[in-house]
Amino acid sequence: MWMDSSLNDEDEAHAPPNYLANPKVQEGILGWLGLQRCQEEESRILGEMDGLLSWMSNQIEAIKQVLNICRGRSRFIFSFHMHFHSSGHL
């Protein structure tokens, strides 16, 4: 940017480039940069959401498996629980 020949003070025939002289162009550049940051953030957040949904799905499946095991072994779990309490472990 600083090597731009239109920045030569001795040459008054050339107007400065729009990115330096035109406020609308400057606003457009800032807007475009803001959009780029938002798109990067959106991509990052969507990746985090995918990871969270995958983790949550795994947790739900683990809970379902434990519930199925508990339903089939409710008497065993109850007797173990009673034995564990009566032995003074809790």
N, CA and C atoms as a LAMMPS dump frame, in Angstrom:
ITEM: TIMESTEP
0
ITEM: NUMBER OF ATOMS
270
ITEM: BOX BOUNDS ff ff ff
-5.0000000000000000e+02 5.0000000000000000e+02
-5.0000000000000000e+02 5.0000000000000000e+02
-5.0000000000000000e+02 5.0000000000000000e+02
ITEM: ATOMS id mol type element x y z
1 1 1 N 0.832 -1.18 0
2 1 2 C 0 0 0
3 1 3 C 0.88 1.247 0
4 2 1 N 1.921 1.272 0.798
5 2 2 C 2.743 2.476 0.911
6 2 3 C 3.606 2.695 -0.331
7 3 1 N 3.705 1.687 -1.177
8 3 2 C 4.48 1.827 -2.408
9 3 3 C 3.611 2.325 -3.56
10 4 1 N 2.374 2.637 -3.268
11 4 2 C 1.443 3.099 -4.287
12 4 3 C 1.966 4.411 -4.887
13 5 1 N 2.123 4.435 -6.197
14 5 2 C 2.68 5.619 -6.86
15 5 3 C 1.766 6.835 -6.744
16 6 1 N 0.487 6.621 -6.476
17 6 2 C -0.433 7.76 -6.377
18 6 3 C -0.26 8.502 -5.047
19 7 1 N 0.551 7.966 -4.146
20 7 2 C 0.786 8.641 -2.872
21 7 3 C 1.937 9.645 -2.962
22 8 1 N 2.493 9.804 -4.125
23 8 2 C 3.613 10.721 -4.336
24 8 3 C 3.095 12.157 -4.23
25 9 1 N 3.584 12.904 -3.236
26 9 2 C 3.125 14.271 -3.011
27 9 3 C 3.493 15.212 -4.158
28 10 1 N 4.512 14.878 -4.905
29 10 2 C 4.963 15.756 -5.993
30 10 3 C 4.056 15.666 -7.213
31 11 1 N 3.268 14.608 -7.292
32 11 2 C 2.421 14.394 -8.467
33 11 3 C 0.977 14.72 -8.109
34 12 1 N 0.556 15.959 -8.355
35 12 2 C -0.795 16.386 -8.011
36 12 3 C -1.822 15.987 -9.055
37 13 1 N -1.397 15.45 -10.172
38 13 2 C -2.32 15.068 -11.237
39 13 3 C -3.091 13.803 -10.881
40 14 1 N -2.548 13.012 -10.001
41 14 2 C -3.219 11.762 -9.618
42 14 3 C -3.963 11.942 -8.301
43 15 1 N -5.19 11.512 -8.304
44 15 2 C -5.984 11.542 -7.066
45 15 3 C -5.596 10.342 -6.208
46 16 1 N -5.717 10.44 -4.89
47 16 2 C -5.404 9.285 -4.042
48 16 3 C -6.376 8.142 -4.331
49 17 1 N -5.963 6.918 -4.079
50 17 2 C -6.853 5.778 -4.35
51 17 3 C -8.097 5.846 -3.46
52 18 1 N -9.156 5.238 -3.96
53 18 2 C -10.44 5.276 -3.249
54 18 3 C -10.366 4.709 -1.84
55 19 1 N -9.518 3.69 -1.63
56 19 2 C -9.46 3.098 -0.296
57 19 3 C -8.877 4.072 0.731
58 20 1 N -8.238 5.153 0.246
59 20 2 C -7.721 6.178 1.156
60 20 3 C -8.604 7.423 1.199
61 21 1 N -9.225 7.753 0.085
62 21 2 C -9.91 9.038 -0.008
63 21 3 C -11.428 8.96 0.09
64 22 1 N -12.012 7.82 -0.222
65 22 2 C -13.463 7.715 -0.302
66 22 3 C -14.015 7.028 0.959
67 23 1 N -14.758 7.767 1.782
68 23 2 C -15.309 7.178 3.015
69 23 3 C -16.238 5.993 2.748
70 24 1 N -16.96 6.025 1.631
71 24 2 C -17.856 4.907 1.302
72 24 3 C -17.054 3.63 1.024
73 25 1 N -15.934 3.78 0.341
74 25 2 C -15.079 2.616 0.073
75 25 3 C -14.493 2.103 1.387
76 26 1 N -14.073 3.003 2.259
77 26 2 C -13.538 2.61 3.558
78 26 3 C -14.594 1.87 4.385
79 27 1 N -15.826 2.39 4.368
80 27 2 C -16.921 1.717 5.07
81 27 3 C -17.179 0.327 4.483
82 28 1 N -17.115 0.243 3.144
83 28 2 C -17.314 -1.044 2.479
84 28 3 C -16.24 -2.049 2.869
85 29 1 N -14.997 -1.594 2.94
86 29 2 C -13.898 -2.484 3.337
87 29 3 C -14.111 -2.965 4.767
88 30 1 N -14.463 -2.048 5.673
89 30 2 C -14.711 -2.434 7.065
90 30 3 C -15.894 -3.395 7.174
91 31 1 N -16.929 -3.14 6.372
92 31 2 C -18.084 -4.036 6.37
93 31 3 C -17.725 -5.424 5.88
94 32 1 N -16.921 -5.475 4.813
95 32 2 C -16.49 -6.765 4.274
96 32 3 C -15.643 -7.522 5.29
97 33 1 N -14.727 -6.831 5.973
98 33 2 C -13.906 -7.471 6.998
99 33 3 C -14.776 -7.983 8.153
100 34 1 N -15.785 -7.197 8.542
101 34 2 C -16.712 -7.643 9.583
102 34 3 C -17.474 -8.891 9.172
103 35 1 N -17.912 -8.925 7.92
104 35 2 C -18.614 -10.097 7.391
105 35 3 C -17.714 -11.327 7.436
106 36 1 N -16.462 -11.161 7.039
107 36 2 C -15.519 -12.282 7.062
108 36 3 C -15.351 -12.823 8.483
109 37 1 N -15.228 -11.944 9.456
110 37 2 C -15.093 -12.384 10.857
111 37 3 C -16.344 -13.131 11.316
112 38 1 N -17.514 -12.632 10.92
113 38 2 C -18.765 -13.302 11.295
114 38 3 C -18.859 -14.692 10.671
115 39 1 N -18.454 -14.821 9.422
116 39 2 C -18.5 -16.122 8.757
117 39 3 C -17.518 -17.101 9.408
118 40 1 N -16.346 -16.63 9.801
119 40 2 C -15.388 -17.484 10.497
120 40 3 C -15.955 -17.939 11.839
121 41 1 N -16.579 -17.028 12.558
122 41 2 C -17.156 -17.352 13.865
123 41 3 C -18.313 -18.331 13.711
124 42 1 N -19.125 -18.119 12.688
125 42 2 C -20.239 -19.036 12.44
126 42 3 C -19.72 -20.443 12.175
127 43 1 N -18.679 -20.549 11.378
128 43 2 C -18.092 -21.854 11.075
129 43 3 C -17.566 -22.521 12.348
130 44 1 N -16.905 -21.755 13.198
131 44 2 C -16.362 -22.293 14.453
132 44 3 C -17.493 -22.759 15.368
133 45 1 N -18.537 -21.958 15.483
134 45 2 C -19.659 -22.304 16.356
135 45 3 C -20.395 -23.542 15.841
136 46 1 N -20.574 -23.656 14.528
137 46 2 C -21.226 -24.843 13.97
138 46 3 C -20.409 -26.097 14.247
139 47 1 N -19.085 -25.984 14.181
140 47 2 C -18.225 -27.123 14.518
141 47 3 C -18.372 -27.518 15.977
142 48 1 N -18.428 -26.537 16.859
143 48 2 C -18.633 -26.823 18.282
144 48 3 C -20.001 -27.45 18.524
145 49 1 N -21.014 -26.973 17.797
146 49 2 C -22.359 -27.526 17.944
147 49 3 C -22.386 -28.993 17.512
148 50 1 N -21.713 -29.312 16.404
149 50 2 C -21.655 -30.708 15.961
150 50 3 C -21.004 -31.594 17.013
151 51 1 N -19.91 -31.101 17.594
152 51 2 C -19.235 -31.869 18.634
153 51 3 C -20.116 -32.065 19.857
154 52 1 N -20.826 -31.023 20.25
155 52 2 C -21.717 -31.107 21.408
156 52 3 C -22.865 -32.078 21.145
157 53 1 N -23.448 -32.023 19.958
158 53 2 C -24.547 -32.929 19.628
159 53 3 C -24.079 -34.376 19.603
160 54 1 N -22.888 -34.608 19.095
161 54 2 C -22.332 -35.959 19.073
162 54 3 C -22.101 -36.46 20.495
163 55 1 N -21.519 -35.613 21.342
164 55 2 C -21.282 -35.993 22.735
165 55 3 C -22.6 -36.299 23.438
166 56 1 N -23.6 -35.422 23.234
167 56 2 C -24.891 -35.611 23.887
168 56 3 C -25.553 -36.913 23.421
169 57 1 N -25.453 -37.211 22.148
170 57 2 C -26.023 -38.444 21.617
171 57 3 C -25.366 -39.657 22.269
172 58 1 N -24.04 -39.619 22.42
173 58 2 C -23.324 -40.713 23.078
174 58 3 C -23.761 -40.86 24.534
175 59 1 N -23.966 -39.748 25.226
176 59 2 C -24.401 -39.793 26.624
177 59 3 C -25.804 -40.384 26.741
178 60 1 N -26.686 -40.002 25.837
179 60 2 C -28.052 -40.538 25.858
180 60 3 C -28.037 -42.044 25.62
181 61 1 N -27.224 -42.491 24.673
182 61 2 C -27.122 -43.933 24.402
183 61 3 C -26.569 -44.674 25.614
184 62 1 N -25.584 -44.096 26.291
185 62 2 C -25.029 -44.732 27.487
186 62 3 C -26.089 -44.831 28.579
187 63 1 N -26.883 -43.791 28.743
188 63 2 C -27.956 -43.809 29.752
189 63 3 C -28.994 -44.874 29.398
190 64 1 N -29.342 -44.969 28.122
191 64 2 C -30.313 -45.99 27.699
192 64 3 C -29.783 -47.388 27.991
193 65 1 N -28.498 -47.618 27.713
194 65 2 C -27.909 -48.928 27.979
195 65 3 C -27.944 -49.253 29.468
196 66 1 N -27.615 -48.294 30.302
197 66 2 C -27.63 -48.509 31.745
198 66 3 C -29.058 -48.772 32.229
199 67 1 N -30.011 -48.018 31.704
200 67 2 C -31.405 -48.249 32.094
201 67 3 C -31.86 -49.652 31.707
202 68 1 N -31.481 -50.107 30.52
203 68 2 C -31.844 -51.458 30.097
204 68 3 C -31.205 -52.502 31.003
205 69 1 N -29.962 -52.277 31.378
206 69 2 C -29.29 -53.204 32.29
207 69 3 C -29.988 -53.202 33.639
208 70 1 N -30.325 -52.018 34.128
209 70 2 C -30.991 -51.904 35.431
210 70 3 C -32.37 -52.552 35.424
211 71 1 N -33.093 -52.437 34.365
212 71 2 C -34.427 -53.051 34.284
213 71 3 C -34.322 -54.567 34.364
214 72 1 N -33.298 -55.11 33.762
215 72 2 C -33.114 -56.565 33.771
216 72 3 C -32.524 -57.074 35.071
217 73 1 N -31.901 -56.231 35.832
218 73 2 C -31.222 -56.667 37.051
219 73 3 C -31.703 -55.902 38.279
220 74 1 N -32.932 -55.508 38.294
221 74 2 C -33.41 -54.664 39.396
222 74 3 C -33.297 -55.369 40.735
223 75 1 N -33.581 -56.678 40.801
224 75 2 C -33.473 -57.404 42.074
225 75 3 C -32.02 -57.489 42.516
226 76 1 N -31.13 -57.738 41.579
227 76 2 C -29.709 -57.831 41.917
228 76 3 C -29.2 -56.488 42.448
229 77 1 N -29.575 -55.414 41.788
230 77 2 C -29.119 -54.082 42.203
231 77 3 C -29.678 -53.738 43.576
232 78 1 N -30.949 -54.066 43.813
233 78 2 C -31.549 -53.773 45.108
234 78 3 C -30.834 -54.546 46.213
235 79 1 N -30.574 -55.843 45.991
236 79 2 C -29.91 -56.632 47.033
237 79 3 C -28.48 -56.164 47.231
238 80 1 N -27.792 -55.777 46.165
239 80 2 C -26.432 -55.248 46.304
240 80 3 C -26.452 -53.944 47.083
241 81 1 N -27.416 -53.088 46.769
242 81 2 C -27.553 -51.809 47.449
243 81 3 C -27.792 -52.03 48.945
244 82 1 N -28.681 -52.962 49.287
245 82 2 C -28.969 -53.245 50.686
246 82 3 C -27.73 -53.812 51.381
247 83 1 N -27.032 -54.707 50.734
248 83 2 C -25.812 -55.287 51.319
249 83 3 C -24.752 -54.207 51.522
250 84 1 N -24.604 -53.34 50.554
251 84 2 C -23.602 -52.285 50.623
252 84 3 C -23.883 -51.346 51.794
253 85 1 N -25.161 -50.995 51.994
254 85 2 C -25.526 -50.107 53.11
255 85 3 C -25.354 -50.83 54.454
256 86 1 N -25.73 -52.07 54.522
257 86 2 C -25.664 -52.802 55.793
258 86 3 C -24.225 -53.078 56.214
259 87 1 N -23.3 -53.098 55.251
260 87 2 C -21.908 -53.353 55.601
261 87 3 C -21.178 -52.106 56.058
262 88 1 N -21.856 -50.959 56.06
263 88 2 C -21.271 -49.726 56.565
264 88 3 C -20.384 -48.988 55.592
265 89 1 N -20.493 -49.262 54.316
266 89 2 C -19.675 -48.567 53.322
267 89 3 C -20.151 -47.158 53.051
268 90 1 N -21.38 -46.85 53.359
269 90 2 C -21.879 -45.483 53.136
270 90 3 C -22.153 -44.782 54.413
